[in-house]
Amino acid sequence: MKSDVTIDISNKPVKIPCGEYLAVCMRHETAPAFTTPKVYIWFSILEPDDYQGYEVYAAFNVQKHRSKPKKNGSFVIRKHHKLTSTLIRLLSSRFSVKEMKVDLLHGKLCRISTRLVTKSYRQRDLPPLLQYSVVDEIVSVEH
């Protein structure tokens, strides 16, 4: 019996060792994750050379999206959000709180740390083929 089911994994996220990498912030995207509004900040790894060009993202919860979800979309964050404290930690020495925007990270060289996602949204183990890497923390912006 011939099967008519094909599993396409060509667009799956990358899987790299957990650790710190030097990367450039490329863009941010707004999108819902189920019913939660989120912003995804995308990075392209520069060093080490073995992973140069691989793209990983950091996902942050936000209060709401101001427009339809899209690349470089606008959103609202509150003081208790992780993205707020991350932006203040990374940018407060150069910008006032009112001036801080995710766009200020675009094109910047950043040190990021990654982790491996091994569980599904239902907290079930993912098979190794479906595991992927995400940015766990934006450690610093390099000057």
C-alpha positions in Angstrom: 0.0 0.0 0.0 1.4 3.4 -1.0 1.4 6.2 1.5 0.3 9.7 0.4 1.7 11.4 3.5 5.0 13.4 3.2 6.6 15.1 6.1 8.4 18.3 5.1 11.2 19.2 7.5 13.1 21.4 5.0 12.1 24.5 6.9 12.8 23.2 10.4 14.8 25.4 12.9 18.5 24.8 13.4 20.0 22.6 16.1 23.3 23.8 17.4 25.2 23.0 20.6 24.1 25.0 23.7 26.6 27.8 24.4 27.6 31.4 23.7 27.8 32.8 20.1 28.7 36.1 18.5 25.8 37.0 16.3 24.2 40.0 14.5 20.7 41.0 15.2 18.8 40.9 11.9 15.2 41.8 12.5 12.2 41.2 14.7 8.8 39.7 13.9 5.5 39.9 15.6 3.3 36.8 15.7 0.9 35.0 18.0 1.8 31.8 19.6 -1.6 30.2 20.1 -3.4 33.1 21.9 -0.3 34.8 23.3 1.2 37.8 21.4 4.9 37.4 20.9 7.9 39.2 19.3 10.7 37.1 17.8 14.1 38.7 17.6 16.2 36.9 14.9 20.0 36.6 15.0 22.5 35.3 12.4 25.5 33.6 14.0 29.0 34.9 13.0 31.3 33.0 15.3 32.3 30.2 15.7 32.8 29.6 12.0 31.2 26.1 12.1 27.8 27.8 12.7 28.3 31.0 10.7 25.0 32.0 8.9 22.8 29.8 11.1 19.7 31.8 12.2 18.2 31.5 15.7 15.6 33.5 17.5 14.7 34.8 20.9 11.0 34.8 21.7 9.4 37.3 24.1 5.8 37.7 25.4 4.4 41.1 24.7 1.2 42.9 25.9 -0.3 43.2 22.5 0.5 43.7 18.8 -0.3 47.2 17.5 -0.7 46.0 13.9 -1.2 42.7 12.1 1.7 40.3 12.9 4.5 41.0 10.5 8.3 41.5 10.0 9.4 44.5 12.1 5.8 44.9 13.4 4.9 47.2 16.3 3.9 46.0 19.8 3.4 47.1 23.4 5.4 45.9 26.3 5.0 46.6 30.0 7.6 47.0 32.8 7.1 43.3 34.0 8.0 41.8 30.6 11.3 40.0 30.1 11.9 42.1 27.0 11.7 45.3 28.9 14.4 44.3 31.4 16.5 42.9 28.6 16.4 46.2 26.6 17.1 48.2 29.7 20.1 46.0 30.6 21.5 46.2 27.1 20.7 49.8 26.1 20.2 52.0 29.1 23.8 53.3 29.1 23.2 54.9 25.7 19.4 55.6 25.5 16.7 56.8 27.8 13.9 54.4 28.5 11.5 56.4 26.2 14.0 56.0 23.3 14.4 52.2 23.7 13.1 50.2 20.8 13.9 46.7 19.5 15.0 48.4 16.3 18.0 49.7 18.1 19.4 46.1 18.2 19.0 45.6 14.4 22.4 45.3 12.8 24.2 45.2 16.1 26.8 42.6 17.1 25.5 40.7 20.1 26.7 37.9 22.3 23.9 35.4 22.7 23.5 32.2 24.6 21.4 29.3 23.2 19.5 26.4 24.6 18.0 23.3 23.1 14.2 22.9 23.0 13.5 19.3 23.9 9.8 19.5 24.9 6.7 20.3 22.9 4.2 23.0 24.0 2.4 20.2 25.8 5.7 19.4 27.7 6.1 16.1 25.9 9.6 15.0 24.8 10.4 15.9 21.2 12.2 13.3 19.2 15.9 14.4 18.4 15.0 15.1 14.8 12.4 17.7 15.9 14.6 19.4 18.6 15.9 22.9 17.8 17.9 25.7 19.3 16.7 29.1 20.5 18.3 32.1 22.0 18.0 31.8 25.8 19.6 35.2 26.5 21.0 38.2 24.8 24.1 38.5 26.9 25.5 41.7 25.6 25.7 44.2 22.8 29.3 44.4 21.6 30.8 47.9 21.0 
